[in-house]
């Protein structure tokens, strides 16, 4: 089983005990070798809860970890720049450009989000003069971004290939053929900076609950803050950062392409430590824009249409989000009943992990 709903650890957060959900670890090295047991394991992860750790500590994966450290250094320089430099082009497209803090709905009622983000799409970075702010448009930084995107593409395509093989898919039916490198897509590298925020007072906080638009998301973060809500659970719980590993989750597009066989887990981001700056890097592998599938509303639409509709639902005010198709933000995933969160919880004086 990918994520055990039997809680092995808890953490004290904002005055209450919160679960830390266990996640399975998949070996990138074994996926490359198409080892049958690992293929079965990754398929089971995607079909049950849709999240897992990807171990990149072998010789084949260490380069990707090094690329992310260089990207993290680039991010620190970028987010330290003046707003007018970061926002040179603004948001060029939903998958390209800069979004300042407060651009979307926040994690709690009557709040806006608590992060700024710059996105560099795979298609754009290959152009002779990409729309990237000048502060990171020098040849050295472009090379860092290209290497990070290329490495993430290899890792996520390896996972897609493993899933196709595990399911016995052949030819055009394989998932890789919905994600061809030379076809336009909204695949992008998103670099996020969460500002310090006090859940008891802040009006700009975290990242609202959702499922991802992507087929697969490859996430790098060394800090706490990501919460997931696996199927059949009644509360959000934390994901523990794991050294040498990325976190992978199934997104809506792969869920739809698999005939809703794959699961896309609901997740959000909260300030684990309200005094810290949090940084994360997410590679969103998305299907070709013209790929067609049946979405959570039963419509036969393109991946590009789903991307655009869900993106604008994300950025709408809560009143407009409520008017979107009812399965839009959560991609058709169903939440078990829970008490609604009407306000931010109280802040705990200390943070401690318990076995």
Buried (B, 14 or more C-beta within 10 A) or exposed (E): EBBEBEBEBBBBBBEEEBBBBBBBEBBBBBBBEEBEEBBEBBBBBBBBBBBBBBBBBEEBBEBBBBBBEBBBEBBEEBBEBEEEBBBBBEBBBBBBBBBBBBBBBBBBEEBBBBBBBBBBBBBBBEEEEBBBBEBBBEEEBBEBBBBBBBBBBBBBBBBBBBBBBBBEBEEEEBBBBBBEEEBEBBBBBBBBBBBEBEBBEBEBBBBBBBBBBBBBBBBBBEBBBBBBBBBEBEEBBBBBBBEBBBBBBBBBBBBBBBEBEBBBBBBBBBBBEBEBEBBBBBBBBBBBBEBBBEBBEEEEBBBBBBBBBBBBBBBBEEEEBEEBBEBBBBBBBEEEEEEEEEEBBEBBEEEEEEE
